[in-house]
Amino acid sequence: MIERTLFSPEHDAFRDSFKRFMNAEIAPHHAQWEEDGHVDKAVWNKAGALGFLGMSLPEAYGGADADKLFSIIQIEELSAAGFSGIGFGLHSEIVAPYVLHYGTEAQKAMYLPLLASGEMVGAIAMTEPAAGSDLQGIKTTAMAQADGSYVLNGSKTYITNGWHSDLVIVVAKTNPSAGAKGTSLFLVEQGLAGFTKGKPLKKLGLRAQDTCELFFDQVRVPAENLLGGDKHLNKGFICLMEQLPWERLQIAIGAVAASQAAIGWTLEHVKQRQVFGQPLAAYQNTRFKLAEMQTEVQIAQVFVDKCTELLLKDQLDTATASMAKYWCTDLQCKVMDECVQLHGGSGFMWEYPITRAYADARVQRIYGGTNEIMKEVITRSMGIGTK
């Protein structure tokens, strides 16, 4: 195995600390959270109190001004443990950065400390029933009123952290006739009249993740809740495109970590499982399958680590992030399928981590932009494809 050089001793110490948090606050409860369809919101407060949320935010806003490697460690460890119900990554490294990069000073001062402390849970509402990867096709509108406020109408679906969300970044059309150039982002707080949530959705995987639908019926949003103020009116699509590479890399990071964990579980299983009087690991087919998977996951890890290096230098481009997202999630699903096969009947039982990981993996090829869209992005960077 190639030694990873991204992480310092400080990062390694943090990894140990976060593992202790997971073992104490997540591991004993995650199975029940899968039954409930959402995690206990108290875990957010505990994570915030220990400084595990919004770590890359500036200290002035309640963060630790830490590099993104600390958040990457969280993504890796949660993915490796199969704790797919915990939406810290989206909260800390998607929602908070939108506010930090595009928000007004008043918006940053208002919301970022609350996100860092866990007092507010953040979500972002892009997807609609008829607009998934095609963000230009959204129908939700936010129409300007004479008093400067906006009236929000529409619905969103498959929203991670939606059930617990206190603050939602809502993607809406402020100039519907302008297409993508008429899109804006709004900071919508729970409790606004007309803003309601559906029950947590029952899903194939990610069962502990509080994914739900959001509904906006004549929701009056104050002018000061237009993300970035008038400067970013009708520029929401540009903001979304700027942030997608980091979001897609996060998906790839989790995919590789989950794949490596699956190989580990399978390795232990085949050593113990007796088939025709000898361990399953004694068969050449078993060993070759494990060798193939380990090789491909090692290749993926090297590529993802290179992408991370580029990210830390602000050099990660959209096409490269799309390559990582598509390749690593395709590989994740392939690895999970092979590992389930090597588990035999046990691989179909929910009590085994490989079974839950298999179910969790499938959506990775869909959200963050489907892998088909990733290939389209890549070909455009090559000078071919639809303009």
Residue pairs with C-beta under 8 A, 6 or more apart in sequence:
1 298
2 298
2 301
2 302
4 301
4 305
6 69
6 305
6 308
6 309
7 15
7 69
7 73
11 69
11 70
11 73
14 70
14 73
15 73
15 77
18 52
18 73
18 74
18 77
19 77
21 46
21 47
21 50
21 52
22 77
22 78
22 81
22 83
25 43
25 46
25 47
26 43
26 81
26 83
26 86
27 81
27 83
29 39
29 40
29 43
30 39
30 82
30 83
30 85
30 208
33 39
33 40
33 85
33 208
34 85
34 207
34 208
34 356
35 207
36 208
37 163
37 199
37 200
37 201
37 202
37 207
37 208
37 210
38 85
38 163
38 164
38 200
38 208
38 209
38 210
39 85
39 86
39 164
39 208
39 209
39 210
41 121
41 164
43 86
44 53
44 118
44 121
44 164
45 117
45 118
45 119
46 118
47 53
47 88
47 118
48 116
48 117
48 118
48 119
49 117
49 118
51 64
52 74
52 88
53 88
53 91
53 92
53 115
53 116
53 117
53 118
54 61
54 62
54 63
54 91
54 92
54 96
54 112
54 115
54 116
55 63
55 64
55 66
55 70
55 71
55 92
56 63
56 64
56 65
56 66
56 67
56 68
56 70
56 71
56 92
56 93
56 96
56 97
57 63
57 64
57 65
57 92
57 96
57 100
57 112
57 115
57 116
58 65
58 100
59 65
61 100
61 108
61 109
61 112
61 113
61 116
62 112
62 113
62 114
62 115
62 116
62 117
63 112
63 116
64 70
67 312
68 93
68 246
68 308
68 311
68 312
69 308
69 312
71 89
71 92
71 93
72 250
72 253
72 308
74 88
74 89
74 92
75 89
75 250
75 253
75 254
75 257
76 253
76 254
76 257
77 257
78 84
78 86
78 88
78 89
78 254
79 253
79 254
79 255
79 257
79 258
79 261
80 257
80 258
80 260
80 261
81 261
82 258
82 261
82 353
82 356
82 357
82 360
83 208
84 205
84 206
84 207
84 208
84 209
84 356
84 360
85 206
85 207
85 208
85 209
85 210
86 208
86 209
87 121
87 123
87 160
87 161
87 209
87 210
89 250
89 254
90 122
90 123
90 124
90 160
90 161
91 115
91 121
91 122
91 123
91 161
92 115
93 246
93 250
94 124
94 243
94 246
94 247
94 250
95 115
95 122
95 123
95 124
95 167
95 169
96 112
96 115
96 116
96 122
97 243
97 246
98 124
98 169
98 185
98 227
98 239
98 243
99 107
99 108
99 111
99 112
99 115
99 169
99 187
99 227
100 108
100 112
101 239
101 242
101 243
102 185
102 227
102 228
102 232
102 239
103 111
103 112
103 187
103 227
103 228
104 224
104 228
104 229
106 224
107 187
107 224
107 225
107 227
107 228
111 120
111 167
111 187
114 120
114 166
114 167
115 122
115 167
119 166
120 166
120 167
121 161
121 164
121 165
121 166
121 167
122 161
122 165
122 166
122 167
122 168
122 169
123 159
123 160
123 161
123 162
123 165
123 167
123 168
123 169
124 159
124 168
124 169
124 171
125 156
125 159
125 162
125 168
125 169
125 170
125 171
125 188
125 214
126 135
126 138
126 156
126 171
126 240
127 156
127 157
127 158
127 159
127 367
128 137
128 138
128 139
128 140
128 154
128 155
128 156
128 157
129 155
129 157
130 137
130 139
131 137
131 138
131 139
132 366
132 370
133 369
133 370
133 372
133 373
135 171
135 180
135 183
135 237
135 240
136 179
136 180
136 183
136 237
138 154
138 171
138 172
138 173
138 183
139 154
139 173
140 152
140 153
140 154
140 155
140 156
140 170
140 171
140 172
140 173
140 216
141 152
141 153
141 154
141 172
141 173
141 174
141 176
142 150
142 151
142 152
142 153
142 170
142 172
142 173
142 174
142 184
142 186
142 221
143 150
143 151
143 153
143 174
144 150
144 174
145 151
145 220
147 223
148 223
149 220
149 221
149 222
149 223
150 172
150 174
150 186
150 220
150 221
150 223
150 226
151 218
151 219
151 220
151 221
152 170
152 172
152 186
152 188
152 194
152 195
152 216
152 218
152 219
152 220
152 221
153 216
153 217
153 218
153 219
154 172
154 216
155 213
155 214
155 215
155 216
156 162
156 170
156 213
156 214
156 216
157 213
157 214
158 201
158 211
158 213
158 367
159 165
159 168
159 211
159 212
159 213
159 214
160 209
160 210
160 211
161 209
161 210
162 168
162 197
162 210
162 211
162 212
162 213
162 214
163 197
163 199
163 200
163 210
163 211
163 212
164 210
165 190
165 197
165 214
166 189
166 190
167 187
167 188
167 189
167 190
168 187
168 188
168 189
168 190
168 214
169 185
169 186
169 187
169 188
169 227
170 185
170 186
170 188
170 214
170 216
171 183
171 184
171 185
171 236
171 240
172 183
172 184
172 185
172 186
172 236
173 182
173 183
173 184
174 182
174 183
174 184
174 233
174 234
175 181
175 182
175 234
176 182
178 234
180 237
181 234
181 237
182 234
183 234
183 235
183 236
183 237
183 240
184 226
184 227
184 232
184 233
184 234
184 235
184 236
185 226
185 227
185 228
185 232
185 236
185 239
185 240
186 221
186 225
186 226
186 227
187 225
187 226
187 227
188 195
188 216
188 219
188 221
188 225
189 225
192 219
192 220
192 221
193 218
193 219
193 220
194 216
194 217
194 218
194 219
194 220
195 214
195 215
195 216
195 219
196 214
196 215
196 217
197 212
197 213
197 214
197 215
198 212
198 213
198 214
198 215
199 212
200 210
200 211
200 212
201 211
201 212
201 213
203 209
203 211
203 363
204 359
204 362
204 363
205 356
205 358
205 359
205 360
205 361
205 362
205 363
206 359
206 360
206 363
207 356
207 359
226 232
226 233
227 236
227 239
228 235
228 239
232 239
241 318
244 318
244 321
244 368
244 369
245 311
245 316
245 317
245 318
245 320
245 321
245 322
246 311
246 316
246 321
247 368
248 321
248 322
248 324
248 325
248 368
248 369
248 374
249 304
249 307
249 308
249 311
249 316
249 321
249 324
249 325
251 325
251 328
251 329
251 364
251 367
251 368
252 300
252 304
252 307
252 321
252 324
252 325
252 327
252 328
252 329
253 304
253 308
254 364
255 300
255 328
255 329
255 331
255 332
255 361
255 364
256 297
256 300
256 301
256 304
256 328
256 331
256 332
258 332
258 336
258 357
258 360
258 361
259 293
259 297
259 300
259 328
259 331
259 332
259 335
259 336
260 297
260 301
261 353
261 357
262 335
262 336
262 339
262 354
262 357
263 290
263 293
263 294
263 297
263 335
263 339
265 339
265 352
265 353
265 354
265 357
266 290
266 339
266 342
266 343
266 354
267 281
267 290
269 280
269 342
269 343
269 346
269 354
270 279
270 280
270 281
270 286
270 290
270 342
271 279
271 280
271 281
272 279
273 279
273 280
273 344
274 280
275 283
280 286
280 342
281 287
286 342
289 338
289 342
290 342
293 335
293 338
293 339
296 331
296 334
296 335
297 331
297 335
300 327
300 328
300 331
303 323
303 324
303 327
303 328
304 324
304 328
307 316
307 320
307 321
307 324
310 316
310 317
310 320
317 381
318 377
318 381
319 377
319 378
319 380
319 381
322 369
322 374
322 375
322 377
322 378
323 374
323 378
325 368
325 369
325 371
325 374
326 365
326 371
326 374
326 375
326 378
329 361
329 364
329 365
329 371
330 365
330 371
332 361
332 364
333 361
333 362
333 364
333 365
336 354
336 357
336 358
336 361
337 358
339 347
339 354
339 357
339 358
340 347
340 348
340 354
340 355
340 358
341 347
343 352
343 354
343 355
346 352
346 354
347 354
347 355
347 358
348 355
349 355
350 356
365 371
369 377
376 385
376 386
379 385
380 386
380 387
